[in-house]
Amino acid sequence: MLTFQLILVLFFVWQINASSFLENTKRAKFFELSDNEVPVFRITLPENDIKQLKQELQVPSSSFEDVAEGLLNVAAGNGTDEEENKNKYKDGSLVIELAGEKKTFDKFTFSAGGSSARTYGRQGFNIKIRGNDDFYGRSQFRLRSDARDATFLRSKIACDMHNRLGLVSISANYAQLYVNDEYFGFYVLMDSPKLPWIKELFDDKDTKNLYKCKVGGNFLTEASCAERCENENEEVTDHSEWVEFLKALDNAKSAKDIEDIFEVDQFLYEAAYEFLTGAWDHLLHSGHNYSMYKQKNGKWVVIYYDFDGDMGQDIIGVEFGQVQPNPNKNYPTYTFKEWMMVPIHLLDILIFNDPTRFKNILKKFVTEVFNPATLYPHIDEIKEFIKPYIVKIRTPDENGKLPGVLNELNPVDYSLQEWDANSEFTTIFNHKVNGSAYGLKYWILAKYRNVCSTYQWDCDPIYMDENYDYPIDKDVEGEINIHAWDGIDFSGLFGPPTEGSQLAVGDPTKSEDSTKPTTNTSSKLNCIGEVAGYPCCSEGVNKVYEHDINGEWGYDFSKKQWCSLTPSKESVDDATCWSKDYGYPCCKSCFVFEETEEGKWGYEDNHWCGIQSFCN
């Protein structure tokens, strides 16, 4: 009797704590109910279907080289990162159990879900209730294994932060899945930003203005998004409204030019989110995992999804496509400008040209949500709530198999100890899973300190104190994988912006969209490109988009012109290398990564070097 009473007390405490973080938020009743209880999905399929499904789940593991090759093919237009070859199972029954209710659905669709996650041991699934039916206001569910994330917390925390701030966002909780009475595991349960979701949230049935930008390289420009983002309503064939919106973004010079057609604040909040959480798998880095919806008020709004790579998870992903990556590998210390490595027109006109509005939103994000005092208790509460389920799926059964690890071609997973440690402050690197991550709480602490110091805000002295003590589990501690892209040539990935600022592979000496080359009348050449009639790149323009017999090429977005990054052979080395006084050689190139009181610094051959005077 005492045990039963204790369980009731703990359950009541969880209900209070779980709701306190999300109080005053508006979410679907389904998610409000599942805050305090893990719903169960039970699916019954014909035997032939279950055999086919299990066969479909067998996918070999992939290396970072495989991932890079696939993404490069997508960027070049030779492939797709969309979910492919997914069988949809419609025969059988679906039962959902939550809050004392058990509802059966005969019309449903069940399929394997996810893209890159399919190579992991744990895989995801999609469930759709058909026939104009739903369960507590939801008819589509995404059950995600979040196999890259040891903690099972990142997606949930990300959605909760969005919900707490009142942003247009999906929600997340957890679920258990059984198929033909076989336990398929424990999952992060997420909203699906599709037509039924829009109907429930905006009372807009069968909208013609919901576009999914799933394939990489969609940076909200006409050239990159007009055809590559897909309308969720298959009956829509006229995309002129979408294209006109993208053209307006391309032509905008400031926020006031698009304020009446675009939710600028939502975009700025998402920019703040990407910066604070070290997110690299959304709009501003990878150009995907977001949807665009035109509301009844005429304004388009961006909606993010897929958050399992955020808050310090596999953070080397931010360097994908970077020919000259930042030598600073202490990622939480990056400034906003350092983090936003992809040149994007909207960032220029909405943030870099005048950062005041963004800074106010960033401060609100940090003050109200992204701080240890707010997030640590919430993490503790969720962690305690899901612990029994994590123990269950990470404890081998009598056959030595982990429940829910269905991909026998790559039956790997994190350990229970890694789950516990990475939820706190311990960095891990699991070579079998091929995943590395900062401790969740550590990332929050480090980034909180970084932004508070950078912007000189008055922040919580407890967490700003460098002597703040936190535990590290040395038994599972690892290092962040910073070598994932070693040896991979990204130089041909991005080219000059065509009309609409698309980043596409191109030849700088043949680009039709570039401004006509200038002519150097000086007898001395400062860069090799001047031989071909192109200017040298201005300071700050140091990203390599192409290289050929004339060296490395950058692109000056302000002038819409190719420029040369390779110093001329006529350039004369300084008689005295100033940086030798500090123990470093002088650079051969002109890439400026940092400027101090001593001078300008580059990074070559795995060491710092001083920028020479010919780069001026």
N, C-alpha and C positions, 0 to 999 in steps of 0.2 A: 504493500500500500504506500509506504514511504517512497519507494522508487517511482511509482506512478505519479505521486504528487510532485516529486522533483522534476520529472519530465514535463509535467504541466507548467511548472514554474519557469523552466528553461525555455519552453515553447512561448510562454507569455512574454518573457524578456526579449526573445528574438523578435516577436511581433512588434514590440515597441521600438526596438533598436532599428529593425529593418525599415520601418515606416518613417522613422525620424529623419533619416537622410533624404528621403523622397517626399516628405510631407509638403503639401501645397503644390504638388506636381499633378498634372493631368495625364493619366495613362489609361490604357484599356483595362477593363475590369479583370480580364484574364491575367494581366501582369500584376495587378494589385493583389489578386488572390494568390498568385504563385510566388509572391514575396515571402510568404510564410509556409509554403508547402511545395514540395516537388511534384508536379503532375506526372502522371504515368500515361504513356502512349502504348497501346497494345494493338498490333497489326497481325491479321491472319491472312496468309497468302496460300495459293495452291502450291503443292510440293514442287512442281516444275519451276514455278516462279522463284521460290526461295533458293533453289539450286542455281538458277541463272543469276540471281542477285549476288549470291556469295561468290560466284565465279567472276562477276563484274568487279567485285571489291578487291581482287587480287592484282595489285599494281606494284611493279618493282620500285625499289628506292631510287632516288635521283641525287646526283651531286650538284654542287653549285655550278659546275661547268655545264651540266645538262640544263639547269635552270636558266643560266645566262644565254645558252644557245637558243632555247625556246623563246625567251623574251626578245632577243635580238631579231629572231624571225618574225615575231609579232610586230615589232617596231618597223621592220622593213616591209611589212604588208604581206609576208609569206606564210602567215599562220594566224592562229587565234588562241587566246588564253581563255576562251569561253568553255563552259562545260560541254564536253562532247560525248557522244556515244552513250548517253544515259537512257537506259530502258525505263519506261514509266509503267508501274504496276497498278492496275485498276480493279482487279478481281479480288474479292475477299471482303474483309471488314476492318474498320478502324474503331477502337474504343478509347476514349479519353477520360481519365479519372482525375478530378480535382474538386476540392472543397466539398466532399461528400457526394458529388454528382458523378454519375457514370453515364456517358452518352455514346451511343453507337451510330456509326455512319457507314452506309453501304456505298455511297458515292464518294470516292476519294482517289487521290493519286499519290503514289509513294515512289520515290526515286533516290538514288545515291546523289549526294550533293557535294559542292566544293570543287575547286580546281586543283591548285597545287597540293592541297591537303590530302588528295587521293593517294599520294605516294607514302603517306605515313601509315603506322599500324592501326591507328584509330581514324575512322572516316565519318563524314557527315551525311545527313539525309534531309530531304525535302518532303513535306507533307502538305497536301492541298485538299481541303474539303470542297466538294463540288455540289451542284444542285442548289445554289443560293442558300446554303446552310452555313452555320458557323458555331463556334463554341466560345461563349462569353465575348463576343465581338471580334473574334479572329477566325479566319478561314485558311490562312497560309502560315506555316511554321517552318523555320529553318533550325534543324537540330545539328549543331556544329560540335565537332570533337575538339576544336582548338588544339590540335595535336602538337603544334609548334610551341605552345605555351605550357610550361610545367605547372603553372599555378591555377589554371582554370578561372582566373580572376580578371584578366585584362579586358576581355570583351564586356564583361558585366560592369566593371568599374567605368569603362569608357561610356557606355550607354547611360549609366546612372548620372555621370557628370553632365552629359547633354540634357538629360531629363530635369535635373535639378536647376539648371540654368534656364529652363523653359524654351530650349531650342527646338526646332522642327527635327525630330529624331525618332529612330526606332527605339525599342526597349529590349531588355534582356533579362532572363532568369535561367532556371535550370529544368531539366526533364530527364526521366528514365524511359528507355525504349525496350519493348519486348516484341519479337517477331516470331510468330508460331510458338509462343511460350518460351522461347529462348531469350535469355537476357543479352541484349545488344549493347548495353552500357549506359553511361551517364553523360549528358550533353549540356552544352550551353544552348539555351532555347532563345531564339532571336526572332524578332519581327521580320517580315519580308516586305520591303517597300515597293509593293506592286499595286495593281488596280484595286483589289479589295481593301488594302490598307489606306489608300487615298480616299476611297468611299467612306470608310469609317471615320477617318480623321478630319476630312475636309467636306464631307457630304457631296462628293463630286463623283457620281457614278460613271464608269466607263470613260474616264477622261481621255482626251486625245493629246494631252500635253504632259505625258510622263515619259522621260527618256532615261534609259539605263546606260551609263558609261562604264562598261565593264572591261573592255579591252584597253590595254595600256596605251599611253601617249595622247590622251584626250585632255587638253589643257584649256578647255572652254574658249576655243577659237573656231571660226568657221571652217578653216582648212582641216583641223584635227577632229572636229566633232560632228560636222554636218551629216556625214554618212556613217561614221563609226559608232556613234551612240544610237542605240536602238529604241524605237518607240515600244512601250509595253503593251499597247493596244494594237494587236495584229491587223485590225481592220483599217488602220490609218495608213493612207498612201500619200497624202499631201503633207510634206514637212516644211512648207514655206514659212510657217510661223516660227518654227525652231531656227531655221536658217537666218531669218531676219533678226531674231534675238541675238544670235552669235555675231552677226555683222555689226550690230549696235555695240556689243562689247568690244569688238576689234577697233571700232572707230572712236570709242570713248576716250576723252582726255582727262576726265576726273569723275569723281563719284556722282556729281550732280547730273552728268550726262546720262546716267543709267539708273538713278535712284528710283524712277517711276516704273521701271521694268525688272529690277533685280533687287533681291533682299541683300543689300550690301552688308548689313550688320551680321547676318547669318554667315556670310562668306568670311568676314573678319573674325568671327568667333571660331570658325573652323581653321583659319590660319593660326590663331592663337593655340587651338587644340593641337595642331600638328607640331608646332614649335615646343610647347610645354611637354608633350608626351613623346617627343622624338619619333613621331609617326612618319613613315616613309612609303606607305602603301596606299596613299589616297590621291587626291587631286593634285596637290602641289609638288609632288615628287614623281609618282608613277603615272599620274594622269588617269586613274581608274578607281573603282570601288566607290562610286557615288552615283546618285540619280539626280535629275533635274525635273522639277515639277512647276508648272505655271498655275498659280493659285487664281481663285475667282477675282481677286483684286488686281489681276493683271501682272503681278510680280512673280518672276521665276525664283525658286528657292533651291539651294543645293542641299542634298540629304546624303550623309555619309553612312557607310556600313563596312563590315569586316574590320574588326579592331584587334585581332589577335597578334598582330605584329607591332603593337604600340607599347609605349612605356618601357623602352629599353630592350625589347625582344628582337633578336636577330638584327641588330641595329646597323650592321654592315650593309644592309639593304639600301641605306641612304647613299652609298657610293656607287650603286649600279649606274653605269653609263658615264662615270667620271673618268676622263683621261688623266687629269691631274688632280687626284683627290687631296683634300686638306690633310696635311701631315699630322695635324693635331687629332689624336685618337681618343681624347678625353671628351667624348660626345656630349655629356651634359653641360659642358662649359661653352658650347657654341653660342654665338650671338644669333639673333634672328636672321641677319643677312648671311651669316655663314651657313645656317641651316637650310635656307631657301636657295638651293644650288641650281635650280632650273629657271632660266629666264622666262618669266610669265608676265604678259602685258597687264593683267589685273593686279598683280602684286605691285607693279610700278605705279599705276594710277591711283590705287586705293591705299597703299601703305608707304612705299619708298618716297614718293613725291611729297607726301604730307602724312607723317606717321601719327599725328595727334589723336585721331579717332581710334586708330588701332591700339595705341598705347592705353587709352582709357578702357577699352574692351579687355585688353590683356590684363590690366590691373584688376578689373572686376572678376575675371576668370580666376585669378590667383586668390583674391580676397575671399570669394564666396565658395570656391570649390577646390582649386588645385593648391592645397597646402596640407602639411602633415597633420595639423590639429584637426582638420575636417576629414581627411581621407583615411588616416591610420585607424581610427575606431571603426569606420565602415568596413575596411578590409578585414579587421579582426572579426567583426560580426559575420560577414559572409564566409570567411574561412572556417569559422566554427560551425556554421550551418551546413556547409558542404562536406565537412571532414568525414562523416560516416560513409558517404558515397565515394569519396576519393580513396579511402581505405579499401572499400569493396572492389573498385576497379583496378587497384594497384597491388592487390594481394593475389598471387597465383592460385588457381584452383587445384583440385587433386591431380589434374593432368599437366600441371606446370604452366597453364595458359592464363593470361590476364583477361578477365572479363571485358568484353568490348573491343579487344584487339582482334579485328576480323580479317585484316590483310596479312595472310600467312607468308607472303613473299617478302614482307618487311615488318615482322612482328616485334617492333621496338616501342619503347615508351620510357618516360621518366620514372624515377623511383619515388616512393612515398617521402623519402627524406629530401629529395630535390624539390618536391612540391612544397614542403614545409619551409625549407631554407630560402627558396627563390621568392616565396610570398613575403619574405621579410627583407633582409639586407644582403643576402649572399648572392654573388654572381656565380652562374653555373655555365658549363660548356659540356653538353652531352654529345660525344662524337657519334654515337650510334644513331641518335635522333637527328644529328646534324643541326643542333640548335644551341645558341648561347644567349644569355640574357642577364642584364643587371638585375639585382634584387629589386622587386617591385617597390618596396618602401625606400630603398636606397635611391632609385631613380627619382622618385618624388622629392626626397630630401635634397639631392644634389641639384636638381633643376630649380627647385624653390629657392635655394641659396643663390644660384646663378642669376635668376631674373631679379631677385630682390637687390642684389649687389649691383647688377648692371644698370638698373633703373633707379637705384638709390631710394627704394621704398622703405618705409618703416615696417619691418616684418617681425614675426614672432621671435623674440630673443632666445627662447628655448631651443628652437631648431636652427637659428643662425649661429649659435655657439659651436665653434669648431670642436669643442670638447664633448659635445653631445655623444653619449655612449650608445652603441648598438651592437648586437651580437652578429658574429660571422660563424657559419658552420664550416670549419676547415675540412671536414671529411668529404664534402661535396663541392667545395669552392673550386671554381675554374676561372679562366680568363675569357674576355670577350673575343670572339673570333674576328680578327681584323684582316685575315688573309683570304677570305672567300673568293675574291675576284682576282687574285694574283694570276698573272699570265694571260688574262682575257683582254683582248683588244677592243676597246669601245670607241676608237677614233672615228669610225664610220657610222656610228649610231645616229647622231644628230647632225643636221645640216642647217642651212640658213632658213629663216622663216620665209615662206612663200606668202602670197597674199592671204592675210588673215593670221599671220604669225605662226604657221605650222612649222614644226621642227621636222625636217625630212632630209634624207641623205642627199647630198649634192656635191657638185664640183665647183669650188669657189671661182675658178677661172672661166666657168661656162654658165654660171647662174644667170638666168634671164630676169630674176626678180631683184637682184642686187642693184644698188646704185652704181652708175658707171664709175669705173676706177679713176682715181685721181692720178695726176702726173707729178712726179717729183722733179723739180727743177734744180735741186741742189746737186752738186757734183758728188757729194758723199751720201752713200746709202746707209740708212740706219737699220733697215730690216730687209730680208731677202725679197719679201713681197713687193717692194718698191720697183724691183726689176720688171715685174709683170704689171706695174701701174696701180698697185693697191697701197693704201696707207699702212703705216704701222699701227698696231692696236694702242689705244689710249690706256693709261694706267687704270687698273680695275677690270679691264677686259682681258681675262686670262684663261677662259675656258676654251679648250681645243675642240673644234667641231669637225675638222678634217685635216689630213696631211697628205702631201704629194711631193713631187720633186722639188718644190719651192718651200718645203718645210711645213710648219704647223700653222693652221689658220683659226682665227677667232671670228666672232661676228659682233659688231657694234650695234646693239638693238636700238640705241637712241638715234643713230644715223642710218640704220637699215643698210649696213654695208659690211662686206667682208674686210678683214684686216689681217695683217701678218704678225705672227707671234715669234718668228725666228729672226734673231739678230743677223745683220749682214756679216759676211765674212770679212768685210772691210772694217767692221767695228774693232777698235783697238782696246785691248784690255787695259785697265787702269795700271799705271806704273806701280802704285802701291795698293795692295788689297786691304781696304780699311777693316774688313771683318776678321782678318787674321789676328788682330789685336785681341779679339774675343774668342779665339780658338776655332774659327770657321773659315773655310776658303771662300772665294768669290764665285758667284754664279756665272754660268755660261749663257743662261737664258734670262728673260726679263719677267718671269712670273712673280708677282709680289703677293706673298701670303700674309705678311704682317709688317707693320711699321712701328718701330720703337724710337726712343730718344736717340739711340745710336745710329739708326738708319733703317733702310728697307731690306726685308729679308725674303729670300726664296727658299725652295726646298728641292734638292737634287741628289740623286744617288744615295737616298736614305739618310741625308743629313742636311742641316740648315746651311745656308750660304748667303753672302752679302750681295745685294744688287749693285751692279757696276754703273758708272756714270753714263756709259753709252746708252743705257736704257732710258735716259731722260729725253 
